[in-house]
Amino acid sequence: MREIYLILGAVIAAIGLNIGPVGAECGYAACPVTDPSKLNIHLIAHSHDDVGWMETADGYYDDYTGKIITNAVIELEKDPARRYTQAEIYFFHRWWRTQTDERRHVAHKLVAEGRLVFVNGGWTVNDEGSAHYNNIIDQMTLGLKFLNSTFGECAHPKVSWQIDPFGASLEMPSLYAQMGFDTHVYNRGPDLGEYIWDTSRDLNTRIFTTILHNAYNPPDGYNFEDGKNTITDVNVHDKTQKFIGISRQWNKDYGNTNHVMQTMGGDFQYRTANNWFDNMDKMIKEAKANHPDVNLFYSTPECYVKAVNGLNRTYDERTVDYLSYWVGYYANRPALKYQDRLTNNILQAAKQLSVLARLDPSKTGSYIAEASNEVAVLTHHDAITGTSPQTTSDDYTQRLQSGYAAAKQVIRRAYSYLKSTDTEKPVIVTDVYCDSLNITDCTLTESADRVAVTAYNPIARPVTHYLRVPVTDGVYRVFDSTGAEVAAKSLLPVSEAVRLLPERKGSLGTHELVFNAKLPALGYTTYFVEKHKAIDKDPLMHVLTGERTAAAIEMKGKSFTLEVDGTTGALQTITLNGQKHRLNQSFKWYKSIGNQTGLEDSGSYHFCPDGNARDYGQQKLISRHTSGAVHELNQQFADYIHQTVRTYEDRDYIEFDWTVGPIPMADKIGKEIVTRFESDLQTDGVYYTDSNGRQTIRRKYNPNIKGCTNSVITANWFPIYSHASIKDENQ
């Protein structure tokens, strides 16, 4: 299925804040009064609650977050000066569903008074190095819709809260600016300070950004969870004086604005919310009594922003991202990342088809909600990144499978309705999903002699797309929905590497039937595949099987010719517009080392290579086949690395379809496997990558920066969501 990505309408936020009363008491109007003649220390009571990490999301709710929100609300009721900031709406939504009308009324009152404040507003605090913008927008929409329908305008977040992702992309603050946020709050990656982030010159998206001082934690010695660091009558003077001293230094670091944001919380804090608020109360009282030049008070991120904005200062602008902080998670747990992309694609198709088929939301809404919830959870910065332990990763896998199954139910119902109203497209009654096409496995198409293959195009323009159907060897005819036979088709053998995959055990498929499908915009079409028992092969589907040869092998595309070594199968050149260029592609591996003694690999977060990439030795040409206008070449680089290179004579691209694994571990050597492309293009070290699948970022290789293990490679390592490119300005 082709992928669909929904683009958020560009509503560009101006840098000047719209500071006016949102309601009688909430929003900026509810912020405490500050004193320009004093050092104003904003105490931000908060808890950072991962939607899964060392425990599953369910485990964290049961053991921590349910209690955290309950106790924070109880403490807010005790004193109208207290405030609490909530970020992860996934957990708040779960808490809300279990509350009595009385407790909900209390929460409503606190929100209306600007004391229970929401930041970010998304289902999760999403990752920025592995999450796609489509998923990000959807998870933000899920959370913001809940806040709007539950609390109205008073709950609208004005400040982002990206305090735990492992690097800062350029697209994320651009999205916040487009969604109308006033400020972007970040932690890892950028240097400390405050600035205007110019995130897209095309869209003119700019947003005020502030970087937290001490991650998202309080200063050392001021974590009050479980009775730690208790402030008493004996130590209150010294503790408060030290706290103010730290704040004075932070104020100096940020340009002497006389406003400091102190994050009073951390991972899964405030189960003992009374300890936090009681101790902060003591410091506030002490500061008021003995520090006349200090205004220490409960605040929120948006109130800090209001105060700083009121100073009418100018700030430097930045135009770059900060994605070289930790880089190992870009490719960590690739199967989970693949499952996430696939599930999201099915979800988008389900949402479209539910509208096209005019399905009753009361009957299908729960399925869409389930799929949306699980895909949103996976955007979390410990989910899609693969930085959780195996038990949590397994839970994420199960969640995606549940969401995938739910979305399929909607598609099945929509398709059932649409085909019943389409008299020109008779189809078989039983609908079967081929869920294992990535390993060329589908029981129905491998065993039935007559099959209807239906494909849906979720893009708002017609497309032609090659469909690949697992079958057994034989003679096949393909007809479109009008009964016209499809002339151009190919039958190619499944590579040995794929056939031997343990997940295909029991599969009868030995070949792939390949044909070009014409798909209408936002629509589906059905093709009929018939297997014939004719003795003579269809000449259009004759497979040319080549042997190793000393001569170069040519693989043709629409406007190029790929030249391959006839003995090894190694790519050599590509001829474009009559001009020949060197083009090599290979697999290599980095020996990775742990960031702690005794670890043989880099772990989930890091990419720590021990030197340069190592070769696998001479690659092998296993087989090559041509059928119709499709050319395939099967290569082997190591016992556990195989690849199929594929060209189509009516397409301007080359497909590289690889199978890697299982990676040998008996030698206790960590292996970071990469595919490398080399050409003769003169690029001056300039290359381009996408940002979260959306805008394109110009980058330049920098030999003077270093990352993990002082590696220049690591420091120049960036994620690719959908595309990367290089170009020679002189050609």
N, C-alpha and C positions, 0 to 999 in steps of 0.2 A: 504494500500500500504506500502511495506517495505520502510524504509528510505534509502537514498543514501547520502553519504558525500564525496565530492571530496577532495583529499589530494594534497596539493601544493607540487610540487617537491622540494626536499631539496637542496637549493642552499645556502650553509653556508657562512655567511659574516665573514671575519676576523676582528679582533679588529683594526688592523692598517688601517687607512683610505686611500682610493685611491684618494689622493688629486693631481689632475692634471687638466689641462684645458679641460673642457667639450666642449667648443667652444672658439671662439676668445674672448668673453667677459662675458660669463655666467658661472654659477656654482661657484666652489671655486675660479676660476681664476678672477672672478669679485668682490671678496671681498675687502673691503677697507683695506689699509695698517694699521697695528697696531704698537704700539710703546712699546717694552718690558720694557722701563724705566718708563712708565707711567701707571696709572690706566686706562684701556680701558673699557669704559662704552658703551655697545652695546644697542642702542635704537631699540626695535622691535615693529614697528607699525603694529598692527593687530586688527582684530575684531573677537570675538568668536560668531558664528552665529548658534544657535540651529536649526536643521531641524525639527522644531515644539517643542513647550513647552507651554508657556502661551498663545500663538497663534498657529494656524496651520502653516505648512510649507508655504502654499500659502500666508497666511496673513503676515508672516514675510518677504517674498520676496517683496510683494507689499508695505509694510510699511517701511521696513528697508533695506534689503540686496541689492536690486536692486540699491538703492540710494547710499549705502555704497561703492559698487565696482565702480560705475560711478564716484563718487567724489574722491575716492582714486586715481583712474587713472588720473583724471584731475590734482590733486595735484602733482603727480609724474612727470607730464610733465613740471612743472614749475622749477624744480631744479634737475639736474642729480645726486646730492648726496642723494636724498631721496629714501627710499625703503619701500615696503609694503609687508606683508606676508599674503597669502590667504590659508585657510585650506579646508573648506567645498566645494567640487567640485559640489555637487548638486546645490548650489546657483550660483556658477560661470558658470556652464553649462547653466542655465536658462538665466543668464545675457548675455552670449555670443550669444545665439540664437536671441536676440533682437537688436544686435548692427549692425551698418552700416559697410560697408567694410572699411571706413576710421577709425572708432574707433577700429575695429579689427586689423588694421595695427598698430595703436598706441600700443595696448596691445601686439602684436607680438614683437614690437621693445623693449618694456619694459622688456619682458621676456628674450629676447636675450641679453639684457644688464645686466641681473641679478638684476633688480630693482623691478620687480613684481615677487615674488618668491612664490612657492607652497611648503607647508609642508604637511605631511601625505599623501595627494593624494587620499584619499578615498571619496566616495560619501558623507559620514558623518564622524564625529568623533564618532566611534561606542562604545557601551557599552562593558564592560568586564565581568560583573557579570551575564548577562542573555543572551548574544548573542552567538550563536553557531559558531564554526570556519568556517563551510561551508558558512554561510551567511557573515561572516567577509571577507573571501577571495573573495567572489563574489562582495561585495560592494567596496572593494579595487580595484579589477580588473576593475570595471565599471569606477571609477574615473581615474585610471592610464591610461587606454586605451584612454579615452578622451584627457587627457593631451598629451599623446604621439602622437596621430593622429593630434592634433591641433597645438602643439608647438614643438614637437620633443624632442631631448635630453635635451635641456635647461630647460625644465619644469619638469624633473625627480626629485621628492623629494628625499632628502638625509636624512631628519630628520622626525621622527614621531611627532605627536602633540596631544597626549592623555591628554589634559589639563583639562577636565571636568568630565570624568567618576567617579564613586563613589567607587572606589577601583581598585586595580591593579592585574590582573591575571598573571600567569606565561606563559600562552600560547601566549598572545598578543605580548610581546617583542620577543618571539621565532619566531613568524610569521614575524615580522619586520626584524629580522636578516636573515631569510630565503629569504625574498624578496629583500635583498641587501641594506637595510637601514644602514647608518653609526651610527646613534644615536637615542635613544629613549628619548623623552621629556615627563615628567609626572608631575602630580600635587598632587592629593589626595592619601593618604595612606602611601607611604613610608616616612621615615624621610628625612629631607632636606640633600642635599649633592649630590655627584657624585660618581659613582661606575661602575664596570663592572657587568652586570647582566648575570649570567650563568643560562640560562633558560631551557636547556635540555641537560642532560649528554648524552643521547642516540644520539642526533643529533649534539652535540657539538655546539649549538647555543649560542653565547655570544655577547652582545651588550653594548656599552658605554651608560650610562643612566645619565641624569641630571634632578633634581627635581626643579621646579620653586620656587622662593623665596616667592612670595606674591600671591598665586594662579596664575592667569594669568592677574592680574591687575597691574596698576602702583602704586607706593607708595601713601599713602593718601595725598590728596591735589594736585595731578598731573593728574587728569582726566579732560581733556579739552573739553569734549563734550558740545555742546550748550552754549559755552561761560563761562563755570565754571572755576574757579581757574586761570583766565587769568593772564599771566605774562606781566607786564608793565615795563616801564623804571624805575619806582619807586621801584618795588619789585624784579626785575630780579636778582640782586646780592644775596639777601637773599634766594630766591627760588632756584637758581642754587646751592648755597653753601649747602643748606639743602639736596638737591637731591644728590649731590656728597657725603655728609656725610653718607647718607643712603647706597649709593653704596659702600663706603669704608667698612662699617660694614658687608655688604653682602659678599664682597670680603674676609674679614677675616673669615667669617663663612665657606667659601668654600675653605679654604686652601691657601689664598693669591696668587692666580694665576695671579692677576692683570687683570682679565677679569670678567666682571659682565654683565649678561643678564637682562635688564630691559624691561619687557613686558609693552608696552605703548598702552593699549587698554582694552577691556572688552566685556561684552555682548552687541552686536549690537551697537558698537561704530563706529565712522567715517562717520555718515551721515553728520556731519560737519567736514569733513576731513581737511578743511582749518584751523579750530581752532587748531587741533592737530599739524599739521605741522608748523604753524606759531609760536606757543608757543615753540615747540621743537627747531625750528630755533633760537629763542632768547636765549635758554639755551646753545645751541652749541656755539653760538657767544660769550656769556659771559664766558663760560669755556675756550675757546681759548684765550680770552683776559686776563683773570685774574687768571687762574688756570693752570700754566705751567706743573704741574705734572699729569694732567688729559687729556685724549683723549676721548671726548664725541662725538659720531657720530651715524649716521643711519646705521643699520646693519640688519642682518637676522639670524635666528637660525643656519643655516648652516655655516655662517661666524663666529659665536661664536664658533661652534664646531671646525672649522678649526684652529682658534687661540689657543684654549685649547689643541688640539691635537699636535700642534707645540711645546708645552712645554716639550713633552716627559716624562710626569709624569707617575707614576704607581698608580693604584687605587685598593681599596679593591673589593672583589667579593662578590656578594650576590646570594643566590640560592632559596629564598623563594618568595611567593606571598604576596599581601597585600589586602586581600578580607574581612577584618572584619571592614572596615571603616563605611559604612552604609550597612545594610543587609536586611532591610525590603522589598526592591524592588525585591529580588530574586523570591518571590512568588506573587508579586503584580499583579493584573489584569490577573489571570490565563487564562481566556478565550481569551484575546488578544495574550498571549504567545502561546496558543494552535493554534490559527488561523495562527500565523506567521509560526510555524513549519509546519503546513499542507500546507500552500501556498508555502513555499519553497520546500517541497517535490514534489508538483505538477510541480513547475517550473523546478526542476532538471529533472524530467521525460519528460517534454515537450522539453527541450533542447536535451536530448538524442534521443527521438523519431524523432525530426525534422532532425537529422543527419541520423538515421537509415532509415528513409523514403525518404531521399534526397529531402526534401521540398525546394522550391524556397525561398531563404531569402527575396527576394523582395516582397513576398506575406505573409510571416509569421514573418519577422523580427520585424515589429512594435508590434506584440503581445508579442514576447520574450522581447523586449525593455520595454514594459509597465510593464510586470510582474517583470522583473529584477529591474526596477526603484523602484517599490513599496516595494519589499522585501528589497532592499538596504536601503530605507528610514527608515524602521522599525529597522535597527540595531542601529540607533541613540540612544544616551544615555538618552534621555527623551522619547523614543518611546517604545522599547521592555521592558524597565524597568517599564513602567506603571506609571511614575512620572509626567505625564501631567494631567491637568484638564479634566473633562468629555468631553467637546466639542472637544478638541484636540484628545482625545482617540477615539472618534467617527469618527473623520476624518481618523485616522490611520486604523480603522476597515474598513471604506469605501475604502481606498487605497488598503488594502489587498484583499478585495472582487473584486476590479477591476483587480488586478494582477492575482487572482485566475481564474477569468473568461477568461482573456486573455490567460493564459497558457492552459486552457481547450480547447480553440479554436485550438491551435497548436496540442494538443493531438488528438483531433477529426479529424483533417485533416490528421495527420500522420497515425492514425489507419484506416481511410477510405482507404488510399492508400495501406497500408500493407495488409489489409484483402482482397482487390481486387486482389492482386497478390498471394494469398494463397488459392489454390483450395482445400486443405485438411481440411480447417477450415470454413465451411459454417456457417454464423452467420446471425442474424436478421438484417434487414435494419436500423431500428431506434436505435440510440445509446443514452442512457440515463445515466447521472451521478447520482449516489446516494450520495448526498452531506451531508446527515444527518445520516450517519451510526453511528456516536458517540452517537446518541440517539435511535438507532435501528429503523430507519424510512426510508422507500423507497417505494413510491407509486407504482412503476412498479412491483417490486417483490412481493408486498403484494396483488396485484390485478390480475396479469396475471397467467395463468396456465402453460405457457411455456416461459422460459426466458433463454437467453444466458448471462452468467456471464463471463466477460473478466477481467483478472488481469494481470498487467504488473510488471515485476521484474527489477528494475533499478540497481541491483547489478551484478557485473561481475562474478558471479558464480551461478549455479543452487541452488534453495532453495525449501523447502517445507513449506507451510504456511497455517494455518487454515483460511478459509474464513467463514464469518458469514453473512448470508443473511436473512434480515427481511422477514417473511412470516406469513401466517395464519396457524392455526392448520390443519393437514391433512396428507396425505401419499405422499412422494416425492421420485423421482428417479433422480439420478445425473449421467450424462454421460460426459466422457472427449471428446477431439476433434477427437479421432479416433472412437468414438461410444461405447467404452467400459464403462460399468457401474462402478461407484465408489461404492465399497462395504461399506467402513467405513464412515458412516455419522451419524449425531445426530440431534435431534429436541428437543430444550429446550425452555421452556416458558420464555418470557420476564419478568423480575422481576417487582413487583408491583411498586417499586420506580421509575423505568424507564417509565413504562406505564402511570404513573400519571404526568409526566413532561408536563408542559403547552405547550412547543414547539411541542409536539407530538399530539396536538389536531387534530382530524380527521384521525389519523393514524389507519389503519386496522390491523397492525402487532401485533400479539400476541405471536409469537414464532421466534426463530432463527434457521435456517437450517445451521448446521456446518459440513464442510467437508474439508479434507486435499487436498490442491492443489499443484501440482508439477509444478514449474515455471522455464523455461530455463533462462540461463544467459542473461541479457540485452534483454529480450524477453517477449512475452506475450503468454498466452494460454487462451482458451475459454472452459468453462464447460456449459453444458446444464441442466437446472433444469426443471423437469416436475412434475406437481401436478396431482395425480391420484384420481379418485373418488371411489376407491375400499373401500369396507366396512371394510375389515380386515386391521389392522395396519401392517406395516412392522416390523417384529420381531427385526431387527437390529436397529430400531429407537424407540423401546419401552422406554418410560420414567418411571423410577422408582422414585416415589415421596415419600420421607421419612418424618416421623413425628419426633417430639421431643422424645428423648429416654434417659434413664439413662446411657446407654452404650455409649462409645466413637464412633465417626463416623470416618471411614477411607476413605481418598481420595488418590488414587494412582496416582503416576507419573511414569516416565520411570524407574528411579532408586531410588525412595524414596516413603515413605508413610507418609502422613500428618494425624495427629490425632487431631480431633476436639471434643470439649465438645458437647455431644448430646443434652443438654438442652439449652445452651446459644449460641452455635455456635462459641465459642472462640477457637482460635488455642492453642494447648497445646504442642505437640511434633512433631518432624520430624525424621524419621528413614532413615539414609543414610548409605549404605554399612554395614548394620547390626547393626549400632550403633545409639542409640536413643539420641536426643538432645532436650532440652527445646526450644520452639519457640513460642513466644507470639506476637500478633499484636493487636494494639488498636488505637482508636482516643482519643486525649486529646485536651485541649485548654488552652491557656495562656490569662489571662486578660491583655490587653494592655492599656497603659496609654500614653497620649499625652506628647510631649516634651515641651508643653506650657500649662499654666494654662487654664482650661476650655475645653481642648481637651480630648475626651474620647477614642481616639485610637492613634496609633503610627504614622499615616499618611502614605504617599506613600513611603518614603525613609527609614523609621526606623522600627525596631522591638524592642519595649520597653516593655518587660513583667513585670507585677507586681507580682513577686514571681515565684514559680514553676508551672509546668503544672497541670491543674485540670482535674479530672476524669469526665466522663459523666455518671457514674453509670453503672449498669449491662447492658451489651448488650443483644440483643435478636436474637434467631435463627428464621428467618421468614419462610424459606423453604429450601429444598435441593432436588436436582434432579440429576439423572444419566441417560444418553442416549448414547448407544454405549460405547465408551471409554472416554467420557467426563463427568466430575463430577463438579457440581456447588452447591454453598452454598450461600444463601442470608441472610445477617445480617443487623441489625439495631442498631445503637449506640445512636442516638438521633432522634427527629422528622425530622431533616433536614440532617441527615447523614446515608446513606445506602451504603452497599458494597456487591459485588459478588466476592467470592473466587472461582477460577476455576483451575482445573488440567486436564491434558491430559495424558493418560496412555502411550503415545509414546513420551512424551516431558519431559525435565529435568528442568522445571520451574513452578512456581505458578503465576497465574495472579490475581492481586488485582484491581478490577474495581469498583471505588467508585463514588458516587453521593453526593455532598455536597452543601447545600444551598436550598433556600435563608437563609442566616444567620440572625437570629432575631436581630433587632436593637432597638426595642421599649424600652428596658431597659437602653439604652445609655451606654452599656458596650462594649468596643472594644474586639473582640474575634479573637485570632490568633490560627487557627485550625491546628493540626499536626497529622500525623500518626506515631506511634512509634512501632519499632520492638525490641524485647528483646530475648536474647538467653543465653545459659550457656557457650558460648565460652569465653575463657580467652584471652583477646586482649591487656591487659596493656594499655588501652585507645587509642590504635592505630587504625586508620581507613583510608580509601582511597577514594578519590573523583576524578572525572575527571576535567580537566581544559578546559573549553569551548568545551567539547565533544571530546577532543583529548587525550593528555597525562594524565597519572594517577599520582596524587599527594599523597604522604604519609603525613598524619597528625597525631597529637597526642593531645588528649584532655588536655587542660591547665587550671587547676583550679585557677591559679593565675592572669589571665587577665580578664578584665571586659569591657563591652560595655555599651550600652544605659541603663540607670537606674542602673548602676553598676552591670549589670547582667553578670554572667559568661557564661550563655547559649548563649547570644547574641554574645559574643566575640569568641565563638566556633562554630559559625553558618556559613556554607559555601554552595555555590550553587552546585546543581547537574544538569548537562546537559543531561547525558546519563547513568551514572552508579556510584554506590558507593558500597564499599565492606568492610568486616572485615574478619579477619582470626585468628585462634588459631595456633600459631607456633608449638605447641606440638601435633597437631592432623593432 
